[in-house]
């Protein structure tokens, strides 16, 4: 399979951004103070996380990407802005004096995550309203809008944003959070993972029951499609034409963090390019298989995707 040129694809990514920090070190003893390992830190890394990682994944495929999000007036916010701009992304990062930029700090020893520490607090409504007017201004210049909801408060006005985007004829993709999906009504497609789907529709005993629950939810929300990512079971897309199942790509799984970001970013690029559903989710599934073999939030560059598709 040969992919087209994505350089004309224009995406607008809106959502909760965060800074992913990694401290790598050596573990050789247990602390005398408590039964925990002592990690001697040897190096550190910073990567864009959340909606910023979604934007970075889309840009790595060659698309033109704009990012609209909130950060605090702090050092992590400055780092995030620098990292995002270095990735070739046109970023509008609104500063809210009342918040600290969300940071997820992971401590890694012997290639294992030992601990994660989160720093976060919700944004103010005044800044969110300013973001809504910026969203309206940017809407005409994109082919698709992608909402990355990490439940951090940056998408308080998502229902209005979806309404505006659909009225403008845009493809609208949502990576959802929480148990109230009514706020995503009218989107083109939402992409819950298996546990997020269970939170909303309850458990299912087999694929037939999953399909009936997915179809009911899709119709209730007025979606064109619903994509459920299912870890080792691959992914399943439910749309008016029926269900499409993609088996998981057989690879050594190193780290699943950020795989959902890669899936929705790749799906957005494919749909904005005009690809049919079956082709779009096939490519998204291959891209996810590439990133789970990498440590931490990672991207699937275009050359790696091309090689895997061949």
TORGU-571473 format. One line per field, with one value per residue (C-alpha): residue number from 1; residue in three letters; z, y, x. Coordinates in pm, 1 decimal, decimal comma. Layout:
<nodes>
num	c(NUM;...) $
residu	c(ala;...) $
pz	c(Z;...) $
py	c(Y;...) $
px	c(X;...) $
</nodes>
This chain:
<nodes>
num	c(1;2;3;4;5;6;7;8;9;10;11;12;13;14;15;16;17;18;19;20;21;22;23;24;25;26;27;28;29;30;31;32;33;34;35;36;37;38;39;40;41;42;43;44;45;46;47;48;49;50;51;52;53;54;55;56;57;58;59;60;61;62;63;64;65;66;67;68;69;70;71;72;73;74;75;76;77;78;79;80;81;82;83;84;85;86;87;88;89;90;91;92;93;94;95;96;97;98;99;100;101;102;103;104;105;106;107;108;109;110;111;112;113;114;115;116;117;118;119;120;121;122;123;124;125;126;127;128;129;130;131;132;133;134;135;136;137;138;139;140;141;142;143;144;145;146;147;148;149;150;151;152;153;154;155;156;157;158;159;160;161;162;163;164;165;166;167;168;169;170;171;172;173;174;175;176;177;178;179;180;181;182;183;184;185;186;187;188;189;190;191;192;193;194;195;196;197;198;199;200;201;202;203;204;205;206;207;208;209;210;211;212;213;214;215;216;217;218;219;220;221;222;223;224;225;226;227;228;229;230;231;232;233;234;235;236;237;238;239;240;241;242;243;244;245;246;247;248;249;250;251;252;253;254;255;256;257;258;259;260;261;262;263;264;265;266;267;268;269;270;271;272;273;274;275;276;277;278;279;280;281;282;283;284;285;286;287;288;289;290;291;292;293;294;295;296;297;298;299;300;301;302;303;304;305;306;307;308;309;310) $
residu	c(unk;unk;unk;unk;unk;unk;unk;unk;unk;unk;unk;unk;unk;unk;unk;unk;unk;unk;unk;unk;unk;unk;unk;unk;unk;unk;unk;unk;unk;unk;unk;unk;unk;unk;unk;unk;unk;unk;unk;unk;unk;unk;unk;unk;unk;unk;unk;unk;unk;unk;unk;unk;unk;unk;unk;unk;unk;unk;unk;unk;unk;unk;unk;unk;unk;unk;unk;unk;unk;unk;unk;unk;unk;unk;unk;unk;unk;unk;unk;unk;unk;unk;unk;unk;unk;unk;unk;unk;unk;unk;unk;unk;unk;unk;unk;unk;unk;unk;unk;unk;unk;unk;unk;unk;unk;unk;unk;unk;unk;unk;unk;unk;unk;unk;unk;unk;unk;unk;unk;unk;unk;unk;unk;unk;unk;unk;unk;unk;unk;unk;unk;unk;unk;unk;unk;unk;unk;unk;unk;unk;unk;unk;unk;unk;unk;unk;unk;unk;unk;unk;unk;unk;unk;unk;unk;unk;unk;unk;unk;unk;unk;unk;unk;unk;unk;unk;unk;unk;unk;unk;unk;unk;unk;unk;unk;unk;unk;unk;unk;unk;unk;unk;unk;unk;unk;unk;unk;unk;unk;unk;unk;unk;unk;unk;unk;unk;unk;unk;unk;unk;unk;unk;unk;unk;unk;unk;unk;unk;unk;unk;unk;unk;unk;unk;unk;unk;unk;unk;unk;unk;unk;unk;unk;unk;unk;unk;unk;unk;unk;unk;unk;unk;unk;unk;unk;unk;unk;unk;unk;unk;unk;unk;unk;unk;unk;unk;unk;unk;unk;unk;unk;unk;unk;unk;unk;unk;unk;unk;unk;unk;unk;unk;unk;unk;unk;unk;unk;unk;unk;unk;unk;unk;unk;unk;unk;unk;unk;unk;unk;unk;unk;unk;unk;unk;unk;unk;unk;unk;unk;unk;unk;unk;unk;unk;unk;unk;unk;unk;unk;unk;unk;unk;unk;unk;unk;unk;unk;unk;unk;unk) $
pz	c(0,0;-98,7;79,1;-87,8;-18,7;307,5;279,3;177,2;466,1;726,9;1080,2;1382,1;1711,6;2023,6;2372,5;2691,5;2653,4;2900,6;2932,9;2963,2;3162,0;3191,2;3450,3;3362,6;3620,6;3768,8;4039,8;4250,4;4604,9;4825,6;5042,8;5415,4;5489,9;5320,2;5101,9;4777,9;4515,4;4513,3;4161,3;4079,4;3797,7;3502,3;3232,0;3163,2;2860,7;2784,0;2523,9;2432,3;2578,0;2544,8;2256,8;2187,1;2122,5;1888,8;1696,8;1685,2;1543,9;1268,0;1181,3;1166,7;884,4;687,0;756,3;828,7;1196,1;1419,1;1795,3;2027,0;2400,7;2745,2;2951,9;3273,9;3297,0;3405,9;3298,7;3182,8;2966,9;2809,4;2747,9;2588,3;2356,4;2248,7;2185,7;1989,2;1768,7;1707,0;1571,9;1300,1;1462,4;1447,2;1817,1;1993,6;2357,4;2573,6;2910,0;3215,9;3516,8;3745,1;3649,2;3636,8;3312,9;3347,2;3391,7;3404,0;3546,7;3495,5;3677,5;3473,8;3609,5;3411,9;3129,8;3370,7;3485,6;3864,8;3943,5;3780,9;3946,5;3807,4;3852,6;3736,5;3811,1;3596,0;3384,4;3429,9;3223,0;3104,6;2919,1;2778,8;2622,7;2456,2;2317,5;2169,8;1964,6;1844,3;1745,1;1529,7;1366,0;1279,0;1161,0;793,0;749,5;826,6;668,1;992,6;1363,4;1622,0;1990,1;2241,0;2574,0;2868,3;3124,2;3239,0;3178,7;2853,1;2651,4;2857,1;2536,8;2324,0;2235,0;2088,5;1908,8;1751,5;1640,9;1479,1;1308,2;1166,9;1046,2;862,3;693,9;873,3;964,0;1346,6;1549,5;1928,6;2166,6;2456,3;2836,1;3124,7;3124,0;2960,1;2582,7;2512,4;2493,7;2180,1;1995,2;1625,7;1582,9;1277,6;1486,8;1847,3;1943,8;2296,3;2411,7;2552,1;2917,1;2824,4;2619,9;2912,6;3139,2;2913,0;2784,5;3041,7;2979,3;2679,0;2660,4;2291,8;1970,3;1878,0;2203,8;2162,7;1814,4;1931,8;2214,2;1976,2;1712,7;1977,4;2110,4;1758,2;1669,6;2002,7;1952,8;1580,3;1482,2;1140,7;1307,0;1639,6;1666,8;1969,5;2023,8;2196,8;2281,6;2195,7;2023,2;1766,7;1684,5;1568,0;1364,2;1362,8;1094,4;878,1;642,6;924,5;1132,2;1031,5;1254,5;1241,6;1419,1;1642,0;1468,2;1613,3;1775,6;2106,8;2312,1;2502,1;2611,2;2524,8;2656,7;2376,3;2133,9;2127,1;2027,3;1729,3;1627,0;1620,6;1461,1;1178,0;1136,1;1111,7;846,6;641,8;659,8;581,5;280,6;163,4;245,5;303,1;655,1;595,8;460,0;730,1;1022,5;861,5;841,9;1194,3;1327,9;1161,9;1304,8;1655,3;1621,3;1549,6;1852,6;2112,6;2038,3;2159,2;2513,1;2626,9;2417,6;2068,8;1704,1;1392,0;1125,5;765,2;651,4;923,4;831,8;460,2;539,0;758,9;494,6;230,8) $
py	c(0,0;342,8;657,5;993,8;1332,7;1473,0;1814,2;1984,0;1832,4;2098,8;1990,4;2193,1;2012,9;2143,7;2001,7;1941,9;1968,6;1850,4;1815,6;1457,7;1443,2;1131,4;1076,0;776,5;621,2;319,8;108,4;-87,7;-81,9;-51,1;257,9;210,9;453,2;255,5;-57,9;135,7;136,5;416,9;557,7;740,7;975,8;979,6;1168,0;1333,9;1395,3;1617,8;1547,5;1711,0;1517,7;1504,4;1713,8;1832,3;1471,6;1430,1;1740,7;1612,2;1276,8;1445,2;1674,0;1371,6;1236,0;1556,9;1738,1;2111,6;2126,0;2403,3;2353,4;2544,9;2486,8;2635,7;2644,5;2812,6;3105,8;2879,9;2695,4;2376,0;2596,1;2760,4;2417,0;2289,5;2591,2;2541,6;2167,7;2212,0;2487,7;2279,3;2009,1;2246,8;2304,2;2640,1;2674,5;2909,6;2830,0;3059,2;3147,7;3119,8;3287,1;3080,3;2737,9;2545,2;2361,5;1993,4;1786,0;1407,0;1306,6;943,5;785,1;501,3;245,6;-54,7;32,6;-1,3;282,0;292,3;597,8;871,6;1208,5;1443,0;1821,0;1983,2;2213,5;2326,4;2647,1;2954,5;3019,3;3361,9;3210,0;2928,4;3182,2;3357,8;3019,9;2975,4;3296,4;3189,6;2854,2;3030,4;3237,8;2930,9;2708,2;2818,1;2733,9;2360,8;2045,0;1854,5;1935,8;1695,3;1727,2;1557,3;1543,2;1439,4;1563,4;1852,3;2120,5;2266,5;2156,5;2303,9;2445,3;2132,2;2093,0;2445,2;2385,6;2063,3;2247,0;2525,4;2279,3;2065,6;2377,8;2472,7;2129,7;1997,8;1638,2;1625,0;1363,1;1327,6;1128,2;1117,4;1112,9;1050,9;884,7;1155,9;1128,0;1349,8;1647,5;1487,5;1452,9;1537,8;1459,1;1259,0;992,7;932,1;695,6;552,1;275,6;-47,7;64,8;405,9;232,7;1,4;305,0;437,9;129,8;-138,0;-471,9;-701,0;-1077,4;-1106,8;-909,0;-925,5;-756,7;-495,0;-421,5;-377,4;-144,0;51,8;89,5;211,6;466,4;581,9;641,0;807,3;1057,8;1111,2;1002,2;880,3;625,4;495,3;348,7;132,9;66,6;-271,4;-318,1;-675,6;-732,4;-459,6;-204,7;-207,7;60,8;76,2;287,6;286,4;31,5;-218,3;-309,0;-322,1;-509,1;-464,9;-719,5;-585,5;-566,0;-839,4;-653,0;-651,7;-400,8;-174,1;111,3;181,5;540,9;778,8;503,2;649,0;984,9;820,0;641,3;952,3;1170,1;917,3;868,1;1247,7;1285,3;996,7;1118,6;1479,1;1344,0;1173,4;808,9;565,2;431,0;86,2;233,2;501,3;260,8;9,8;276,8;404,5;49,1;5,9;342,2;238,1;-83,6;122,4;354,3;84,5;-55,8;276,5;409,5;685,0;925,4;879,8;950,2;737,9;923,9;899,8;694,9;430,7;411,4;371,9;93,9;-91,3;-65,0;-217,4) $
px	c(0,0;137,4;20,8;-33,0;123,5;-16,8;152,1;-175,2;-374,2;-458,6;-549,5;-659,1;-588,5;-766,2;-740,3;-548,1;-172,0;88,0;460,1;585,8;909,0;1122,6;1395,0;1612,6;1839,3;2008,8;1845,9;2091,7;1954,5;1647,3;1607,3;1686,0;1398,1;1116,6;1081,1;1123,9;1401,3;1659,0;1697,2;2018,8;1911,0;2150,7;1959,8;1625,7;1402,8;1103,8;835,1;503,3;210,5;-168,1;-305,1;51,8;155,9;-144,0;-31,3;326,8;211,0;9,0;301,6;537,1;318,1;370,0;40,8;8,8;-91,7;-226,2;-262,0;-495,7;-451,6;-388,6;-68,9;41,0;281,0;565,6;878,8;695,8;467,5;773,1;930,5;611,0;588,9;951,9;907,8;584,5;725,3;1039,5;805,7;684,5;344,3;164,6;77,5;-163,9;-90,3;-301,6;-148,1;-373,0;-207,5;-430,6;-298,1;24,9;103,4;13,2;329,4;354,3;689,1;786,5;1079,3;1232,8;1479,7;1608,4;1364,5;1070,4;843,8;876,3;666,7;457,3;397,9;127,9;111,9;-214,3;-509,1;-807,5;-809,3;-1029,6;-1343,4;-1223,3;-928,5;-1144,0;-1382,7;-1088,0;-986,2;-1336,1;-1308,0;-960,8;-1113,6;-1374,7;-1101,7;-890,5;-1176,5;-1185,7;-815,8;-844,1;-986,0;-1042,9;-1067,5;-935,1;-1032,4;-803,5;-989,2;-773,9;-1027,9;-806,3;-1070,7;-941,4;-1248,1;-1532,3;-1689,3;-1642,6;-2014,4;-2020,4;-1689,2;-1821,6;-2137,2;-1931,0;-1694,3;-1977,1;-2163,1;-1842,2;-1835,7;-1526,1;-1440,3;-1454,1;-1264,7;-1276,8;-1057,5;-1308,5;-1281,8;-1522,2;-1864,2;-2077,3;-2038,8;-2342,9;-2102,0;-1948,2;-2281,4;-2260,7;-1889,5;-1780,4;-1605,0;-1500,2;-1216,8;-1257,7;-1027,1;-1167,2;-1183,1;-1329,0;-1599,6;-1685,0;-1721,0;-1997,9;-2185,4;-2094,7;-1926,0;-1986,9;-1952,6;-1855,8;-1798,8;-2169,6;-2270,7;-1994,7;-2126,9;-2486,6;-2374,4;-2148,5;-2420,7;-2668,8;-2417,6;-2325,0;-2689,9;-2766,7;-2482,4;-2543,8;-2191,0;-2081,1;-1853,6;-1727,2;-1376,2;-1293,8;-922,1;-887,4;-516,5;-411,7;-749,2;-675,0;-944,4;-1305,5;-1481,9;-1862,2;-2032,4;-2346,4;-2190,2;-2128,7;-1824,0;-1457,5;-1210,0;-832,6;-613,5;-336,4;0,4;223,0;512,3;692,3;489,6;723,6;496,4;130,4;130,1;38,4;-72,0;-424,6;-273,8;-104,9;-426,0;-644,7;-372,5;-320,4;-695,1;-744,4;-473,7;-616,7;-977,8;-879,5;-688,6;-1008,1;-929,7;-1220,6;-1281,6;-1127,4;-804,8;-787,6;-815,7;-577,0;-305,9;-385,9;-352,0;-10,6;105,6;-5,5;192,9;504,7;472,8;398,0;744,0;895,3;937,5;702,9;496,7;640,1;559,8;536,1;736,9;620,6;921,1;863,3;493,3;574,2;823,0;571,4;297,4;526,9) $
</nodes>
